[in-house]
Each structure stands twice: as structure tokens, then as C-alpha cells.
Amino acid sequence: MEAEQRITDLESRLAFQDDTIQALNDVLVAQQRALERLQLQVAVLARRQEEIGGQFGSAEDEAPPPHY
């Protein structure tokens, strides 16, 4: 009888562990998707910044004002 109880307990623990692993995997997948979205947004913002910088030029390209 003791062996049957131990097997039942182990099966129960295994089922809970499987549920926990699946829940952790779901969270990991969601985080990976969010990370990929954020990386794309950063890339878009970097491109925009480069475009804006190209439109206005940099301060180093301009001559100093005449009063210097």
C-alpha cells in the first residue's frame, strides 16, 4: 500500500510540474514577442533619428557665428 501511495504522490507532483512548466513557457513566449516588438520599435526610432539628423545637419558642419 505504501508503494501505491508514493506512486500516486509522484504522479500528482509530476502533473503539477507539467502545468508549471507550461505556464512558464507561455510567459517566456509572451516576453520574447514583446522583446521582438520593442527591438523593431527601437530600430524604427533609430532610423527616424538618423533621417532627422540628416535633414538638419550637424552643428560641426556649420561655421561659428561671426562674433567669435
N, C-alpha and C positions, 0 to 999 in steps of 0.2 A: 504494500500500500504506500509506503514511503517513496518508492521509486516513481510510482504513478503521480504522486503529488509534486515531486520535483520536476518531472517532465511537464506537467501542466503549468507549473510556475515558469519554467523556462520558455514554454511556448507563448505564454502570456507576455513575458518580458520581450520576447522576440517581436511579437506583434506591435507592442508599444514602440520599440526601437525602429521598426519599419515605418511606422507613422511619423516618428520624429525625423527620421532621415528624409522622408518625402517632404515634410514641411520645410525643413532646412533647404532642400534642393529647390523648392518653389521660391523661397525667399532669395536664394542665390541667383536664380534665373531672372527674377524681377530686378535685382540690383544690377546685374550685367546689362540688361536692357536699358536701365536708367543711365548707367555709365556710358553706354554707347551713344545715347541721345545727347548727353552732356558733352561728349567729345565732339560730336558733329556741330553742336552749337558753338563750342569754343573755336572750331575751325572756321565756321562762318564769320564769327566776330573778328577773328584774326585777319581774314580776307578783307572784311569791311574796313578795318583799321588801316591796312596797307593801301587800300583804294583811297581812303580819305587823306592819308599822309601823302600820297602821290598827287592828289589834286591841289593841295595847299603848299606842297614843297616843304623842305625842312628849313629851319632857322639858320643852319650853317651855310646854305646856298645864298642867302641874302647878304648884301653889303651892309656894313654898320651904318647907322644913321649919321648924317653929316656933322652933328655936334660932337662926335668922338674924335 
